[in-house]
């Protein structure tokens, strides 16, 4: 694909950044049956990424990280929602808890009685297009040989790593870093055989009623924990797509349990009524101000590990080839911090302490 064209996670205008979360709240498979990436490993990553995005934005002369605040809401007895609040406490992130009535008064969200909301002022979103352009400019300024429109057929190991392109060009290298997203299982089938699952997700944008646009534009980024799954969205805006974004990050357990992995080469990228119906139903119940005609939708791919934790490690038996993947739909926000750590690993031949939480062996069970 061409430069600056996201086709995996984040196929859209903005990516959410919840500052200093110890984990990103997700719902997938065995743990209740939801898995929440946990642990201190995420805290330094998100803090470092925050600083690097800000520095890159200053160098680029434009804001890449927009702090709108973030509001999360859900039932008081939802374990993932409680984990999200606990993460704010343990990481000493400023946050404000409020009851349903106060949340309804403050935000255009129909928070049900018996639920609560948690507002984090430091949350916000990344402007994906400008982020990608800024990263490209930085790479080019450092002498990168930037190639687009090429396909990698194989990463060959041996006496010296080589990258074989589809048209037959063979690129020898001292070191190789593979960040192939949904194509990782096919490109390096021996890296984590049978443990990387590619899932299809749909992002959508509505055109709400004109009378609602001012309130929706002033919203923070938001996320809901509830029976409809983990659903999130952004304020109404004009970043890439003019509209109000809504997406289901992880579906409810009964839907998620039946999900089959997809092949990125053959995935259905058409949008069907069944893709949009759950999003419309969610908006009707919890965010009616955001309802309207769906003006755009796109398919993105999540590459998930069994725990939804990242996997960042060298290939078995060869420290010259490093892999960063399994980002399970929440990796883009960490990109500069992960890149910095992987570069350190390539130079030294061993994983920095901050990467050991994401070692391949942790997914061996």
N, C-alpha and C positions, 0 to 999 in steps of 0.2 A: 504494500500500500504506500501511498505517498506520505511525505512528511506532514506532520501535524494532523493526521487523520486517525483519531482513536477508533479502534474497531473491537476492543474487548470491553473491559470495565470502563465506564466513564464516556461511552459514546454519547456525548451531549455537551452542553455548554459549561456545566459547573460540577465540581466535586466537593462533597461535604468535608469539612474539617472540624472535628470536635476536639478542642485543644486539651491536651494533657489527660485524655482518657487512658485508663489503664488497659482498656480493651475496647474494641468496637462491638456494640451489641448486635448479635446475629442470631438467627434461628435456623438450625439445620441439623437434621438427623438425630444422633443418639441421646443427647443430654436433654431429656424432658419433653420431647425429643428435639432439644435446642442446644446448640453449642455456642458458648460465648468465649472467644479468644481472650485469654486471661494472662495475668502475670506482669511483673515489673518490666519485662522486655519491651512492652509497648510504650511505657512512659517516656524513657529517654528518646525513643524514636520520634514520637509525635512532637516532643519539645524541640528536638533538633530540626525536624522538618519545618516546623513553624518558623524558626529563626532563619533557616536557609531560604524558604519561600519569600520571607520579608526582604532578605538581603538581595535576592535575585530580582525582586520587584523594584527595589531602589536602583539597582544597576540598570534595569530595563527602562526606568523612568515611568513606570505605570504600576498600579496596584494589581497584584496577582491574587492576594488573599484579601477577601472582603469580609470584615467582621460585622455580621448582622446579629450575633447572638444565636443561640440554639435553644429551642424548647422541645423537650421530650415529655410525652404523657402516656399514662397507662394505668391499669388496675393496681391498687396498692399491694395485692398479693401476687403480682407477676414477678417471678424470680429474676428475669433478665432486666426488668425495669429497676428493681431494687439493686441489682448489681451495678447498673449505670449510675444510680445515685451514690452508692457506696464508693464507686471509683472517684467521683468528685471529692468525696470526703477524704479518702486515703491519699489522693494526689494533691490535696489542698487547693482545689480549683474553686474559684468563687462561683456560687450557685444559689438559686433561690427556689425553695419549695413553696407551692401554693395549692390550695384546694380547687375543686372543679369550678365553683362559682367565680372565684378570682381569675382563673385561667380563661373562662369564657368572656369575662369582662375585658380582659387585657388583649386577647388574641381572637381572631375570627375562627376559633376552633370549638366545636360542640363537645367539650370534654364531659363525659357522662358523670352523673353523681356517683360518688364512691371511687372515682379515679382522682389522681393528682397530676400535677405538672411540675417539671423541673426546668428552670431557665438558667442557662449558662452564658453570661455576657461575652465570653471570649470566643465562643463558637462562630463559625462562618463558613464561607465556601471559597473554593479556588476557581478562578476563571481558566478553564482548561485550555482553550485555544491560545490565549496569550501566554499561559504557562509553557505550553509546548514550543511556541515560537521563541520564548526567552531561553529555554533549555537548549534549543537548536543553535541559537546564536552563540551561547556560551561554549558549546561543544566545538563549533566551527572556529571560534576565536583561539581555541587551543590546538588547532591543527587536525581536527577530525576529518577523515575521508568519509563523507556522508553519502550513502547510496540509498536511493529510493527505487521502488518499482522492481526490486529483485526478490527472488524466493530462494530460501536456503533449503537444499535437499537433504544435507547431512552434516553433522558435526563429527568428523572422524578423529578418533583417538589414535594413539600409536607413539612412535618415536617423537613426533612433533604434531600438535593439534592442527587440524586443517578444517576449513569450512568450505563445503562444496555447494556452489550455487546451481540452480536448476539448469541454466544454459551451459554448464560444464566448467565454468571458472573455478579454479581451486585456489583458495586463499590460505597459505600457511601462516601460522601465528605462534607466538611464544605463549600467549594465554588467550582464552576465549571466555567471555561472559555471555550466558544465554538467558535472555529475559523474553521468552517467546509467548508468554500468556497462554491462551487456549491451545496453542500449537505445541506447547512443551511436551505433553505426553507422546505425541507422534514423532517429534524431532529427537527426543532422548528417551526412548521407551524403557531403557534399563535404569533410569535414574530413580524412579519410584514406581515400579511396575504395579499396576492395579490400584494405586492409591490416589491418583489425581483424577478428579471428576469434573468435567466441563458441563455447566448448566446454562440454559437459555433464560434470559431475563428480558423484560420489556419495560422501557422508559416511555412516558407519555406526557404530553403538554395539552392543557385545555385552554380555551378562550372563554374566560368567565364573563359575566355580565359587566358592562362598563361601570355600573355603580359600585362594583366590588373591587375594582382594580387598585384604587388608592390604598385600601386596607391590606390587600394581598401583597402589594409592592413593599409595604412597610413591615411585613412579617419577618421574623427570624427564620433561619432554616429550621426544619421541624422533623420529628420522628415519632411514630406511634407504636407502642407495644400493645397488642390486643389480639382478639380472636381472629382478626383478618390477616395476621402475620405482622412482620416488621415492615412498616410502610413509612416512606420518608418523602420529603420534597423541599423545594426552595421558594423564595419569594417570587411573585410575578416579576418578570423582567424581559430583557431583550438580548440576552447573551446567546448568540447563535440562533436561538429559536425564541420568538415572541410568544410568551404564554406562561402558564402556571404548571410547573413540573410536579409529577407524582409518579412514584414507582414502588413496587413491592420488592424489598431487598431479599427477604426470605418469606416464602408463603407459610400459611398455617400448617401444623404438623400433618394433618390428614392429606394435604396436597403435596407437601415436601417429601413425605414417605414414598409417594408413588412416582416421583420424578426420575426420569431416565436420563443418563448422560447423553450428550450430543457430540457429533463430530463437527469440528469447526469448518471443515471443508464442505459439509453437506447440511449444515443447520438451516432450518426454515427461518428465513429473514423476513418473510411476509408477516404483516400484522393482521390478526384475526379478531372478530368480535369477542371471542372467548378470552383474548388477552386483555381487552379493555374493560370488560364487564366488571371484574373484581375491583378495578381502580375506581370506576364510576360509583360502584356500591359503597366503597370506602368513603369517597368524597360526600356522597349523599348523607351518610350517617355522621361523619365526624368533621367534615370541612365543606359544608354546602356552598359557602361563598366561592369555593374554587371550582365548582361544577361548571360545565359548559361543553361545547363541541370540542372533540379531540382534534387538534389542528396538526399534530405531528406525533409520531411514535417511532421508536427504533429498538432493534434487538441488540443486546450486548451479551457478552459471554463471561461467566464467572468460572475461574479455574480453582477448584476447592480441594483442599486436603481433608482427610477424615475429621480433623479437629477444627478446621477453618483457620488454624494458625498458619503463618507463612512458612515456607521452606526455603532456606538460603544456605547453600553448602556446595562443596565441590562434588564432582561426580565420583562414584566409588573407585578408589584406587588411583585417582589422577587429580592432583591439586592445581593443575594448569587450567582446568576447565571448571568454572564456577557457574552455578545456577541460582537464579532468584525467581521464585514463582509461587504458585499456590496462594495467590493473594486474596482469593475468596471474595472478590468484589469490593475490597477496601484497601487496595494497595497504592493507588495513584497519589493520595495525599502524603504518603511516606517517601515518594520517589527520590528526592534529593538526599535524604538521610540514608536510605538504603544504598544508593549509588556510592556515596562517600565511604560507607563501611565495606561494600564489596570491592571497591578500588583498593582499600587498605588490605583486604584479604588477598587480593591478587598480588600485590607488591610483596607482602610478607610471607605468603604461602600458608597462613593459618587464619582462622576466623577470629576477629576481635571479640572481646568478651560480650559486646552488645549483640552479636549474631548467634551466640551459642544457644539461646532460647529457641532458635529456629532451625536447628540442625536436623538433617535428614533422619538421624537415628531416633529422634523424638516421635517420629511417625511410624516407627517399626511395628508397633503393637497391632 
